[in-house]
């Protein structure tokens, strides 16, 4: 019987690329409404309930507590149950969390709804789709992952502007359009409606449908021949178990480097809405600044992936992480609207460029066999920093009345930690 997966003819497009497009849709649905919406949700909630910046930052902190406690479990569940099933489960939990969020009246309810949403986003978004792309590609791994991440980027361009229009403003005394409650409830219902059909588009491994990674006949599972093999170079695939990976120096360099490179974007995502609201920016202007960041992110996802597949991935990852530090400096030295847009552009470039690389680098160094488990375990040190740093920024805001000192400290830690990528050796030297 002829199958849609029989893509071996000369002119057919490898089905892994179609999976990347489907994965972009999953990412847009599973991560954008919660994380990309933070610059809009936070100032609205602060003005509606009178919560402080440090209290608000705990809402995101509980998502990192979840990641630290359950990250390894989520990785093992994906390995055991498959990404397709986890996408369905995760999106269903996420949609339920948004319905809970739309009904909150107390601070503890905010924390509870964010905890539920974070479980859903983790199970049904980034980790399962990175696992799928790592399974379907050996060559062009970074480019494949960047296709998936475009869902996060493109959704981030559109959603903040839509949120700002639907909510109407940050002042609860001013007449709104739908308001934040109806907006949140509508997002939850949409996610629940799309969870099943989106999950059916996912296929866990190419071998499950009679294909091989990249559409090639086979790979030898011994060791990688370099950071960035050329299109016609024979390739040998690494095949680490998670037990083997965590005993290597590279695992810890990657885990800590990834954690440090992430704290700038995450801390700013949590607090940028409050910071810009403090500076007198309207909710609509905040939405446009967030969209500018997302546009740069969308473009540089492919730029970073292209570069990472052609030069040593460890060098490319550090370079894009360093751009994030430049963005922090721009944000701190000036409070004008043009500089706010320049900051958004630079942060989007740095974040977009490094995002596919910090995911692909584990596949480059450890292979396909236990990618989800390895990624889940490595999220523990990352989530510790992602828990601490947004809380630190919120505390500093309440204690000093501003964010400048906190963001400079966070940026410095980020650039120092990101330099650990430069200490990674050539993947060909890595053997299970």
NUTOR-996661 format. One record per residue (C-alpha): residue in one letter; x, y, z. Coordinates in steps of 0.1 Angstrom, whole numbers, plus 5000, padded with zeros to 4 digits. Each point is the difference from the previous one (the first is absolute). Example, Ala and Ser with C-alpha at 12.3 -4.5 7.8 and 13.67 -1.06 7.14 Angstrom:
residues 2
A512349555078S501450344993
This chain:
residues 432
X500050005000X501350344991X500750225030X500550385005X503249915017X501549834969X502250304992X503049834985X499450124965X502750234987X497950325000X498049945031X500450225031X501249815030X497149975024X502150125029X499750364986X496249975000X500349885036X502050325007X497150214987X497549805021X502350045030X500050384995X496349995003X500349805032X502650255014X497750294991X497149845019X502049855029X502450285010X499150334985X496750085019X501749955034X503650124996X499750264972X497050145018X501950085032X500950364990X496250064996X498649795028X502350145027X499350374999X496349944996X500049775031X502150235020X497750294994X496949795005X501049845033X502850225013X502549725002X503750105001X502749914975X501549735023X496649855006X499449994963X503349844993X499149715023X497349914974X502749924975X502249855028X497549735007X500449894963X503749965006X499449805032X497849774979X502849984974X502649925026X497949735017X498349854970X502450084971X501849665001X496649825004X498650194970X503149884980X499549645010X496250024993X500850124965X502549724995X497549745012X496750134986X501150194969X499850364991X496649974982X498249885031X501750255022X499050294977X496349915004X500449965038X502050325004X497850224979X496949885018X501650095034X501150344986X496550094988X498549905034X502750225017X498950304980X496449955010X501149995036X502150324994X497050184987X498249965033X502750105025X499350255028X502849925025X503849994996X500249635009X497549924972X502450184975X502849785012X497949684997X498750084965X503650084988X501249675015X497349814980X500750194968X503849945004X499449625002X497950014969X502550224981X502949775010X498249684991X498450134968X502450254985X503750064998X501549675014X497949754980X500550204967X503850035005X500049635007X498149934967X502450224980X503149845016X498649664990X499250104964X503350184992X503749945004X501250254974X498450355001X498949935036X500150375009X498150114969X497349745007X499650115036X499950374988X497049914978X498149895031X501150305020X498650234974X496649925015X501150165032X501550294981X497250074975X497449955028X502050265020X499750254972X496249984998X498849905035X501250305021X498350244976X496849805001X500149975038X500550375003X497050074978X497749745016X500950105036X499750374993X502450155025X501949975033X497750235020X497149805015X498050335004X500050064962X497449834978X501449684985X499149804969X499949645010X502250045030X502749765012X497649745014X498149934968X503250014980X501549745023X496949784998X499950024963X503649894997X499349705022X497049894980X502050044967X502849785013X497649735012X498350004966X503249964981X501949765023X498849684983X500450094963X503450165006X501349695018X499049784971X502550184978X502949875020X502049694994X502649905025X502949854979X500649964963X500549635005X496449975012X498850084964X502749824981X502450294995X503550095013X501350325015X500450274973X498449764975X503449824996X500449624999X501849975034X502550145024X502749835020X499650045037X503650065011X501150365002X499550344983X502750114975X499850365008X497950295012X498550074966X500349724974X499750114964X497049894980X501849714983X502449895028X499449665015X498750045035X500149785031X497350055026X500650025037X497849775022X500350105037X497749875027X499050265026X502149825026X503150034977X499350364992X499850135035X503449865008X501650214974X501650355004X498150124969X496649935015X500750245029X501650264979X497050004977X497550005028X501550295020X500850194968X496449964988X498750115034X502150315001X499250104964X496349965008X499750235031X500250334980X497149934977X497949825027X500550275026X499250284975X496949824988X498749985035X500850365009X500150214967X496350085001X500350145035X503250194992X498550164969X496850075019X502150175027X501550224972X496650114989X499649794968X496449914990X498949634998X499850034962X503650144999X501249715022X498249764976X501950154970X503349985018X499449645008X499049944964X503350164988X501949765022X498149714985X500650124964X503850015006X499649665018X498249854969X502750124976X503049905021X498749655008X500949914964X503250225001X501249835031X499149654988X501750074966X503250115017X499949735026X499949734973X503050154983X502450105028X500749835033X496750025018X501750085033X501450334986X496750104984X498149945032X502350225020X500050284974X496250035000X499949985038X502450305001X497650214979X497449965028X502450185023X500350294976X496250025001X500050035037X502550294999X497850184975X496949965022X501950135031X501750314985X497050164985X496250025006X498950154967X497649834976X502649964972X502449835023X497349775013X499449884964X503849964995X500149795032X497249784987X501749964966X503349895017X498449775025X498049844972X503249954980X501949845029X497149795012X499049894965X503549914990X500849795030X496749835005X500349724974X503749965009X499549945037X497549734991X501949844971X503350005019X498949715021X499149804969X503450084985X501949885031X497749725012X498049874970X496349904997X499649705023X499250185033X499650364990X496850075020X501449845032X503350194996X498250334994X497749945029X502849935024X502050304988X497050225007X500649965038X503050235003X498450234974X496750035019X501950085032X501450324984X496850074982X498349995034X502550225017X500650284975X496550124993X499350005038X503350205005X498950254974X496650045016X501550045035X502550274987X497150194983X498150015033X503150095020X501550264978X497250124978X501649894968X501449714980X503450134987X502249855027X498349664998X500149974963X503750094998X500849735026X497949754981X501750104967X503449955015X499249665014X498649914966X503050094980X502449835024X498049685001X499550004962X503850004996X499949635011X498849914965X503550104988X501549725022X498149724982X502249784979X499349874965X497149755000X502149744982X502049975032X496849905019X499349635003X497549825021
